[in-house]
Structures are given as C-alpha cells and as structure tokens.
Amino acid sequence: VTDGIKTIGEYLAYDLNDLFQKYSFPAKCIGHPARSAIVPTDDGKMLNMLLTALVNGHNILIHQPNFVTLGHTLEHVSQTIEAVEEILNEDLAA
C-alpha cells in the first residue's frame, strides 16, 4: 500500500520546516502538500547552497515547486530529511 500524496507532502513540508527552525535556516516550505515550495526568507543564497548540496552530495533533487507523486514514499521523505539535516548540521556558511 502506498502512502497518500497528501500525507507524503505533509510530512515533507512539516519536517523541512522543523529543520529550518531548528537550524535557524532562512527558508520555509509553503503551499499545498502535493505541490509545495521552499521559499527563502532572505536573499536566497543559502537556499541555493542547500539545494545544490542535496544534488551534489546526496543525489536528491528538490525542485521548485516540489511535486509529490505516487512514486514517492515516506522512506523518500526520511532520506531527504536526513540529508537536509546533515547539510544544515555541517553549516553551509563555512
């Protein structure tokens, strides 16, 4: 049984926003769970660095906007959240 698109999108947005708050990262995830977007709360340079690090270091692409599909699972969300936290924990500004 696959997880519903709405449920997967809700987990993604909630967990991303939780990490952004935890690490004081200048972005937030907004929109409908099936089609959300990460928007910067500053000039966007840090968000661009995060998205680039996800692709280059983890082979994870977060597009703008995010389209959750039936091919995604909660395991994909967990992998994405773990990668985002690893990057944020390394301090992108360094």
C-alpha positions as CSV (number, residue, x, y, z in Angstrom):
1,V,0.0,0.0,0.0
2,T,1.4,3.4,-1.0
3,D,1.2,6.4,1.3
4,G,-1.2,9.1,0.0
5,I,0.3,12.0,-1.9
6,K,-1.2,14.4,0.7
7,T,0.3,12.5,3.6
8,I,3.7,12.4,2.0
9,G,3.7,16.1,1.2
10,E,2.6,17.0,4.7
11,Y,5.4,15.0,6.2
12,L,7.9,16.6,3.8
13,A,6.7,20.2,4.5
14,Y,6.4,19.7,8.2
15,D,9.8,18.1,8.6
16,L,11.6,20.6,6.4
17,N,10.0,23.5,8.3
18,D,11.0,21.8,11.6
19,L,14.7,21.6,10.4
20,F,14.7,25.1,9.1
21,Q,13.5,26.4,12.5
22,K,15.9,24.1,14.4
23,Y,18.9,25.4,12.5
24,S,17.6,28.9,12.0
25,F,17.8,28.4,8.3
26,P,16.3,31.3,6.2
27,A,13.6,29.4,4.4
28,K,10.2,27.9,4.8
29,C,8.1,25.3,3.0
30,I,4.7,26.6,1.9
31,G,1.8,25.6,-0.3
32,H,-0.4,22.5,-0.8
33,P,1.1,19.2,0.4
34,A,1.1,17.8,-3.1
35,R,2.7,20.9,-4.6
36,S,4.7,22.8,-2.1
37,A,7.6,25.1,-2.5
38,I,10.6,26.1,-0.4
39,V,10.9,29.9,-0.3
40,P,13.8,31.9,1.1
41,T,13.3,34.4,3.9
42,D,16.5,36.2,2.9
43,D,18.2,36.8,-0.5
44,G,18.1,33.0,-1.3
45,K,21.8,32.3,-1.4
46,M,21.7,29.9,1.5
47,L,18.7,28.0,-0.1
48,N,20.6,27.7,-3.4
49,M,23.6,26.3,-1.5
50,L,21.3,23.8,0.3
51,L,19.6,22.6,-2.9
52,T,23.0,22.3,-4.7
53,A,24.5,20.3,-1.8
54,L,21.5,18.0,-1.9
55,V,22.0,17.2,-5.6
56,N,25.8,17.0,-5.5
57,G,26.3,15.2,-2.2
58,H,23.1,13.1,-1.9
59,N,21.6,12.8,-5.4
60,I,18.4,14.3,-4.1
61,L,16.6,16.8,-6.2
62,I,14.1,19.2,-4.6
63,H,12.5,21.1,-7.4
64,Q,10.7,24.4,-7.2
65,P,7.9,23.7,-6.6
66,N,8.0,20.2,-5.1
67,F,5.7,17.8,-6.8
68,V,4.9,14.7,-4.7
69,T,3.9,11.7,-6.8
70,L,2.7,8.2,-6.2
71,G,6.3,7.1,-6.9
72,H,7.3,8.8,-3.6
73,T,7.1,7.1,-0.2
74,L,7.6,8.2,3.4
75,E,11.0,6.5,3.1
76,H,12.0,9.0,0.4
77,V,10.9,11.8,2.8
78,S,13.0,10.3,5.5
79,Q,16.0,10.1,3.2
80,T,15.5,13.7,2.2
81,I,15.1,15.0,5.7
82,E,18.2,13.1,6.9
83,A,20.3,14.6,4.0
84,V,19.0,18.1,4.7
85,E,19.8,17.8,8.4
86,E,23.3,16.5,7.6
87,I,23.9,19.5,5.3
88,L,22.5,22.0,7.8
89,N,24.5,20.5,10.6
90,E,27.7,21.0,8.6
91,D,26.9,24.7,8.5
92,L,26.6,25.8,4.9
93,A,28.2,29.2,5.6
94,A,31.5,27.5,6.5
